[in-house]
Amino acid sequence: MDYTILVNKENLLSADYVPEKLIEIHEPTGLKLDKTYVNRLNIVAYNAFKQMQKDALKSGFEIFIDSSYRTYEYQEKIFNHIAKEKGFEHAKNFVAPPGGSEHQTGLAIDIIFKRNNKMIEEQNENDPEIKWLFSNAHKYGFILRYPKGKEKVTGFEFEPWHFRYVGKKLAQEIFYSSLTLEEYYNTLKI
């Protein structure tokens, strides 16, 4: 599997794309649009997350995978739901279109965390758990996929909870260079 695959609004996956080596995972999650949603993730990304989760706990943070693999159809439901609820322009800026979601790769995760025995679904960049992830996720092969100040590059608003597995080597390159995955790909084209 190509852990460096670039998926965004310009690099779409087909409706029938299903990644290899998906496993079902059992993590506490927040509310889901579709009650039949099952959390699944690439096994390599999952094992990396489990190590990250274990080390976060040593630092006093309980992190979980709220959302992982999504089918093309499930992403379509999410996009249409947000467009109906908040308008098409809002959906276009905040939600990946069907085929344009990294979740379809089986390598992207949305993080949720537990604090004081309560699941925190509304994360922000000042949460200590999020700060820990910003500083440490690259050690496990994850990158913050939609960083603050890079909205014009990624095509998405800042999402402090959305991380993407790309492997340790690339994650560290991206972390230390402050590049996005799009910018990394652009440097390869030069």
NORJOGI-V651463 format. One line per field, one symbol per residue. psi: psi as a letter, one per 40 degrees, with the letter a starting at -180 (. if undefined). A space follows every 50 residues. Layout:
BEGIN
psi = ???
END
This chain:
BEGIN
psi = iheehhhadegiiidehhiifhihigihiaiidheehhhiihdddddddd ddddddddeehhiihdibhhiddddddddddddddeiddddddehiihee hddeeeeiihiiihhffhhhdgiieehdddddddeeddeeeiihdgihee ddddeiihgeehihheidddddddddefiidddddddde.
END
